[in-house]
Amino acid sequence: MKPYDNEQTKKQQVERMFDNIAPTYDGLNHILSLNIDRLWRRRVVRIVRRTGAKRIMDMATGTGDLAVALAKHIDGSHILGVDLSEKMLDVAREKIRRQGLDERIVLQQGDAEQLDDMAAGSLDAVTVAFGVRNFENLAAGLQQLCRTIRPRGTLVVLEFSTPRNRVVRWLYSQYSHRLLPRIGGLVSKDRKAYDYLPESVDEFPAPRDFARMLLDAGFAHVDRRSLSLGIAHIYIARNETLMSFAKLSISRMALLLSLAAAILAIPVPAADGGKDESKIRFEDFTRTSHCTSAGMNLYVRIGNTSSYNVILKSCTAVIRCGGEELMQIELRERAVIPKRSTSEVLLPLRFRADNSMSIAVLLRRILQGRIDDMTVTMTAKCRASIISKTFSMQNVAMSEILDNFGVTIDNVKRLSELL
């Protein structure tokens, strides 16, 4: 949606909107939020500080409140503040000058979708406070932010959300849709700007959906935290890129190959003590994404002919070779299998290395085709039932597995020779 009803792009309209309300933005914002927004920003600063980040970009920095807080509370940090509105940046520049932070905070006009001049992996962390709703192309903006963050860097997003509690949701709706636009329009002389705020919150993806968008943008892991009864959320996305095969350490190589074996043996979940086992069936796995040393996303086609959605609460794969446990892989958040359909289901997986095995021995067995005694035991929790099933790894074409990761058998042979 756009703030104004005209033919300008959303980006142009958002820039115009913030230019209009810049002179009254700070005072009005703190009054209308009862200063709760200051508390939320402090939480963002604490999260970023714990990561040890020093090179930080504050996207949609506005009048610079978060940029100033980051610089003041993170020693040795250098902040780049980026915003569409030049008039909002003018207010921020004066604020930064008064705080004596000119040498540590640099401001520039721009937006998240136009960061091509910024080197990949050049930032330790990126923050966005109440700005992602204004991205013209949300997916493209998130991908650009992910690109600029170094491996194991962090994106922290603070954004409004719709409370789940009915009473809180109704009270918040009355305030945001009725009272806030009247006061904001009266003071700022731009009623449409404050009509846009609650409407854009209503249209913004739900917290779970936005978390999935962050994963699709390239982030490896996303945490989300509800604030003030669900009025806002903080999203913490960590960036871990797939390293080149040649640079993988021995332990990470073992994780990669163990996960490849586990892909072949996704279990068929059952519900209610197994009575619906025939209604839920595994079809195949379709693709993988975001493979890192921490885990990866696995997309699986699962059929569910029952009349209700089935929730896969937990799923653990134990890989064994000759009876010896090699590796454990587990689901890191619940997955929903839609009713009356065969759907592609996202299974976010993470590694859990409890046991280990010589990587050289494992590679030799794979290359020699000696995997007939390798098994994967899958344990899944679905509703009140816990189901366990063991799969054999016979007749597996290892080259097909490695292709999913962009790895060739020749790479493995060379590494095996070195070992």
TORTI-557184 format. One line per field, with one value per residue (C-alpha): residue in three letters; x, y, z; residue number from 0. Coordinates in steps of 0.02 Angstrom, whole numbers, plus 50000, padded with zeros to 5 digits. Layout:
residuo	(ALA_...);
xx	(X_...);
yy	(Y_...);
zz	(Z_...);
num	(NUM_...);
***
This chain:
residuo	(MET_LYS_PRO_TYR_ASP_ASN_GLU_GLN_THR_LYS_LYS_GLN_GLN_VAL_GLU_ARG_MET_PHE_ASP_ASN_ILE_ALA_PRO_THR_TYR_ASP_GLY_LEU_ASN_HIS_ILE_LEU_SER_LEU_ASN_ILE_ASP_ARG_LEU_TRP_ARG_ARG_ARG_VAL_VAL_ARG_ILE_VAL_ARG_ARG_THR_GLY_ALA_LYS_ARG_ILE_MET_ASP_MET_ALA_THR_GLY_THR_GLY_ASP_LEU_ALA_VAL_ALA_LEU_ALA_LYS_HIS_ILE_ASP_GLY_SER_HIS_ILE_LEU_GLY_VAL_ASP_LEU_SER_GLU_LYS_MET_LEU_ASP_VAL_ALA_ARG_GLU_LYS_ILE_ARG_ARG_GLN_GLY_LEU_ASP_GLU_ARG_ILE_VAL_LEU_GLN_GLN_GLY_ASP_ALA_GLU_GLN_LEU_ASP_ASP_MET_ALA_ALA_GLY_SER_LEU_ASP_ALA_VAL_THR_VAL_ALA_PHE_GLY_VAL_ARG_ASN_PHE_GLU_ASN_LEU_ALA_ALA_GLY_LEU_GLN_GLN_LEU_CYS_ARG_THR_ILE_ARG_PRO_ARG_GLY_THR_LEU_VAL_VAL_LEU_GLU_PHE_SER_THR_PRO_ARG_ASN_ARG_VAL_VAL_ARG_TRP_LEU_TYR_SER_GLN_TYR_SER_HIS_ARG_LEU_LEU_PRO_ARG_ILE_GLY_GLY_LEU_VAL_SER_LYS_ASP_ARG_LYS_ALA_TYR_ASP_TYR_LEU_PRO_GLU_SER_VAL_ASP_GLU_PHE_PRO_ALA_PRO_ARG_ASP_PHE_ALA_ARG_MET_LEU_LEU_ASP_ALA_GLY_PHE_ALA_HIS_VAL_ASP_ARG_ARG_SER_LEU_SER_LEU_GLY_ILE_ALA_HIS_ILE_TYR_ILE_ALA_ARG_ASN_GLU_THR_LEU_MET_SER_PHE_ALA_LYS_LEU_SER_ILE_SER_ARG_MET_ALA_LEU_LEU_LEU_SER_LEU_ALA_ALA_ALA_ILE_LEU_ALA_ILE_PRO_VAL_PRO_ALA_ALA_ASP_GLY_GLY_LYS_ASP_GLU_SER_LYS_ILE_ARG_PHE_GLU_ASP_PHE_THR_ARG_THR_SER_HIS_CYS_THR_SER_ALA_GLY_MET_ASN_LEU_TYR_VAL_ARG_ILE_GLY_ASN_THR_SER_SER_TYR_ASN_VAL_ILE_LEU_LYS_SER_CYS_THR_ALA_VAL_ILE_ARG_CYS_GLY_GLY_GLU_GLU_LEU_MET_GLN_ILE_GLU_LEU_ARG_GLU_ARG_ALA_VAL_ILE_PRO_LYS_ARG_SER_THR_SER_GLU_VAL_LEU_LEU_PRO_LEU_ARG_PHE_ARG_ALA_ASP_ASN_SER_MET_SER_ILE_ALA_VAL_LEU_LEU_ARG_ARG_ILE_LEU_GLN_GLY_ARG_ILE_ASP_ASP_MET_THR_VAL_THR_MET_THR_ALA_LYS_CYS_ARG_ALA_SER_ILE_ILE_SER_LYS_THR_PHE_SER_MET_GLN_ASN_VAL_ALA_MET_SER_GLU_ILE_LEU_ASP_ASN_PHE_GLY_VAL_THR_ILE_ASP_ASN_VAL_LYS_ARG_LEU_SER_GLU_LEU_LEU);
xx	(50000_50051_50029_49946_49826_49929_50037_50203_50294_50283_50464_50430_50274_50361_50501_50374_50276_50427_50486_50315_50314_50500_50488_50361_50410_50515_50402_50242_50315_50370_50204_50095_50197_50205_50395_50380_50474_50629_50622_50606_50757_50859_50823_50885_51046_51075_51051_51173_51300_51302_51353_51513_51469_51569_51526_51339_51214_51049_50931_50780_50870_50744_50792_50935_50870_50931_51095_51135_51091_51202_51350_51330_51313_51430_51611_51714_51564_51544_51369_51307_51130_51029_50858_50750_50701_50830_50729_50727_50915_50931_50849_50965_51120_51077_51045_51211_51303_51231_51284_51462_51451_51494_51649_51561_51396_51388_51220_51172_51013_50965_50859_50878_50846_50989_51145_51245_51388_51410_51530_51461_51498_51560_51450_51445_51263_51114_50967_50797_50675_50498_50561_50536_50350_50402_50511_50439_50501_50516_50598_50728_50768_50796_50908_51016_51032_51082_51214_51298_51313_51468_51454_51391_51335_51164_51010_50896_50724_50604_50430_50249_50135_49953_49925_49853_49751_49576_49556_49728_49702_49536_49606_49760_49652_49542_49695_49794_49650_49550_49648_49823_49775_49676_49814_49952_49859_49817_49997_50090_49961_49971_49825_49861_50034_49956_49817_49954_50040_49904_49852_50030_50041_49881_49953_50125_50158_50121_50276_50292_50274_50400_50523_50505_50537_50701_50751_50705_50810_50965_50977_51017_50924_50788_50726_50576_50525_50357_50354_50216_50083_50120_50110_50285_50413_50601_50672_50852_50918_51091_51187_51290_51339_51376_51565_51658_51688_51875_51871_51763_51847_51849_51711_51600_51631_51569_51413_51380_51396_51294_51154_51160_51130_50987_50897_50859_50760_50626_50496_50311_50233_50076_49948_49842_49935_49957_49774_49799_49963_49886_49824_49995_50128_50300_50316_50494_50611_50611_50755_50873_50930_51044_51161_51281_51384_51233_51100_50995_50819_50743_50586_50486_50327_50209_50033_49896_49723_49651_49525_49642_49814_49946_50084_50255_50322_50490_50590_50763_50872_51006_51131_51222_51357_51382_51279_51390_51305_51382_51271_51103_51000_50842_50698_50724_50542_50371_50312_50130_50068_49912_49752_49682_49833_50006_50113_50293_50334_50483_50583_50715_50850_50999_51148_51179_51345_51345_51457_51592_51683_51842_51796_51923_51835_51665_51725_51806_51648_51544_51663_51675_51486_51496_51345_51234_51255_51218_51047_50946_50825_50694_50593_50448_50321_50152_50007_50015_50109_50293_50340_50508_50565_50733_50782_50920_51041_51063_51071_51109_51193_51307_51342_51157_51160_51316_51242_51113_51257_51354_51489_51564_51632_51802_51807_51773_51904_52037_51995_51993_52167_52230_52161);
yy	(50000_50183_50336_50443_50409_50460_50383_50403_50245_50191_50242_50419_50435_50373_50498_50639_50582_50586_50752_50822_50760_50777_50938_50863_50680_50657_50745_50673_50497_50494_50567_50447_50296_50355_50338_50149_50161_50216_50057_49951_50035_50002_49817_49825_49909_49774_49636_49717_49752_49568_49518_49621_49717_49874_49911_49942_50010_50082_50068_50186_50284_50427_50561_50454_50398_50219_50269_50386_50253_50125_50243_50296_50121_50017_50068_50082_50067_50162_50188_50219_50291_50275_50349_50400_50569_50707_50814_50674_50661_50849_50826_50679_50779_50915_50784_50699_50866_50908_50738_50760_50600_50673_50565_50402_50421_50452_50487_50464_50465_50296_50140_49955_49904_50011_49952_49894_50013_49929_49781_49611_49559_49733_49753_49667_49709_49800_49873_49928_50011_50034_50041_49874_49911_50053_49949_49955_49779_49692_49532_49627_49742_49597_49508_49664_49681_49498_49523_49667_49575_49470_49283_49261_49443_49496_49589_49658_49720_49813_49825_49847_49695_49650_49582_49406_49433_49489_49620_49694_49689_49782_49916_49939_49950_50085_50185_50164_50183_50321_50420_50416_50482_50626_50685_50652_50739_50889_50917_50870_50941_50776_50665_50536_50502_50445_50350_50256_50199_50082_50025_49975_49879_49785_49737_49688_49498_49410_49378_49196_49241_49381_49264_49145_49290_49323_49140_49149_49308_49209_49215_49050_49071_49189_49222_49331_49413_49490_49661_49744_49609_49588_49772_49755_49619_49608_49491_49432_49356_49282_49273_49117_49089_48923_48913_48846_48659_48680_48788_48674_48611_48424_48436_48541_48421_48281_48380_48414_48232_48170_48290_48233_48056_48111_48194_48024_47968_48091_47999_47981_48070_48003_48083_48029_47869_47820_47806_47931_47858_47813_47991_48071_48017_48074_48104_48167_48309_48448_48564_48629_48805_48902_48760_48818_48746_48773_48690_48712_48724_48568_48576_48414_48363_48284_48225_48247_48180_48208_48347_48448_48524_48414_48498_48419_48474_48388_48278_48206_48103_47990_47929_47766_47668_47488_47525_47672_47842_47974_48127_48198_48323_48401_48516_48691_48749_48674_48632_48627_48496_48572_48470_48385_48422_48372_48520_48576_48592_48690_48595_48708_48589_48614_48503_48425_48336_48218_48084_48092_47978_47992_48091_47990_47826_47900_47966_47802_47705_47823_47820_47631_47616_47529_47609_47457_47459_47645_47684_47837_47826_47962_48008_48128_48207_48241_48290_48174_48034_47996_47889_47811_47726_47666_47679_47586_47681_47544_47584_47768_47866_47982_48091_48140_48191_48297_48384_48465_48556_48600_48473_48344_48171_48231_48360_48224_48108_48242_48280_48095_48076_48218_48134);
zz	(50000_49976_50088_49953_49811_49660_49524_49614_49668_49849_49874_49811_49918_50076_50047_50025_50179_50295_50222_50269_50449_50489_50593_50715_50701_50858_50982_50912_50901_51084_51144_51044_51099_51281_51263_51248_51083_51180_51284_51128_51048_51205_51186_51007_51065_51197_51068_50946_51083_51135_50957_50969_50810_50772_50589_50595_50470_50534_50386_50384_50519_50513_50639_50704_50874_50855_50771_50916_51045_50958_50952_51134_51206_51096_51121_50963_50849_50686_50621_50444_50446_50285_50250_50102_50175_50167_50288_50417_50395_50425_50595_50629_50583_50708_50842_50807_50810_50981_51048_50981_50877_50707_50689_50729_50636_50448_50365_50183_50081_50009_50032_50064_49884_49815_49905_49753_49795_49965_49968_50013_50192_50240_50395_50563_50594_50519_50616_50551_50671_50606_50427_50339_50315_50200_50084_49909_49873_50041_49977_49874_50020_50139_50013_49996_50184_50197_50061_50151_50318_50347_50384_50563_50563_50626_50565_50702_50648_50763_50689_50738_50733_50764_50942_50950_51108_51056_51192_51166_50977_50991_51107_50999_50842_50919_50968_50807_50684_50771_50899_50824_50648_50724_50840_50714_50574_50682_50739_50578_50456_50359_50408_50272_50343_50508_50419_50327_50488_50557_50383_50340_50504_50459_50289_50353_50360_50525_50634_50582_50397_50408_50494_50347_50227_50318_50294_50110_50094_50141_50330_50415_50578_50641_50818_50855_51019_51060_51144_51246_51223_51039_50986_50915_50878_50871_50738_50754_50593_50584_50422_50391_50211_50128_50124_49975_49982_49980_50137_50242_50399_50432_50563_50450_50307_50416_50457_50273_50221_50368_50325_50144_50203_50315_50169_50096_50247_50297_50402_50374_50524_50605_50718_50865_50908_50727_50679_50536_50476_50307_50285_50302_50180_50128_49940_49912_49953_49823_49863_49995_50038_50155_50201_50336_50477_50590_50484_50328_50259_50181_50074_50077_49987_50114_50079_50209_50164_50338_50375_50486_50480_50560_50661_50658_50827_50825_50712_50748_50631_50707_50576_50617_50529_50584_50738_50789_50803_50691_50697_50752_50654_50722_50677_50748_50739_50709_50534_50477_50354_50272_50269_50112_50005_49951_49993_49994_50180_50244_50376_50456_50518_50633_50669_50838_50843_50993_50918_50788_50666_50564_50408_50309_50353_50310_50141_50094_50134_50027_49879_49886_49893_50062_50141_50156_50347_50362_50436_50484_50630_50621_50775_50746_50863_50788_50901_51054_50967_50953_50803_50767_50607_50542_50359_50269_50158_50028_49842_49868_49727_49824_49671_49665_49848_49828_49675_49791_49874_49716_49761_49641_49676_49612_49753_49879_49804_49812_49993_50035_49959_50066_50220);
num	(0_1_2_3_4_5_6_7_8_9_10_11_12_13_14_15_16_17_18_19_20_21_22_23_24_25_26_27_28_29_30_31_32_33_34_35_36_37_38_39_40_41_42_43_44_45_46_47_48_49_50_51_52_53_54_55_56_57_58_59_60_61_62_63_64_65_66_67_68_69_70_71_72_73_74_75_76_77_78_79_80_81_82_83_84_85_86_87_88_89_90_91_92_93_94_95_96_97_98_99_100_101_102_103_104_105_106_107_108_109_110_111_112_113_114_115_116_117_118_119_120_121_122_123_124_125_126_127_128_129_130_131_132_133_134_135_136_137_138_139_140_141_142_143_144_145_146_147_148_149_150_151_152_153_154_155_156_157_158_159_160_161_162_163_164_165_166_167_168_169_170_171_172_173_174_175_176_177_178_179_180_181_182_183_184_185_186_187_188_189_190_191_192_193_194_195_196_197_198_199_200_201_202_203_204_205_206_207_208_209_210_211_212_213_214_215_216_217_218_219_220_221_222_223_224_225_226_227_228_229_230_231_232_233_234_235_236_237_238_239_240_241_242_243_244_245_246_247_248_249_250_251_252_253_254_255_256_257_258_259_260_261_262_263_264_265_266_267_268_269_270_271_272_273_274_275_276_277_278_279_280_281_282_283_284_285_286_287_288_289_290_291_292_293_294_295_296_297_298_299_300_301_302_303_304_305_306_307_308_309_310_311_312_313_314_315_316_317_318_319_320_321_322_323_324_325_326_327_328_329_330_331_332_333_334_335_336_337_338_339_340_341_342_343_344_345_346_347_348_349_350_351_352_353_354_355_356_357_358_359_360_361_362_363_364_365_366_367_368_369_370_371_372_373_374_375_376_377_378_379_380_381_382_383_384_385_386_387_388_389_390_391_392_393_394_395_396_397_398_399_400_401_402_403_404_405_406_407_408_409_410_411_412_413_414_415_416_417_418);
***
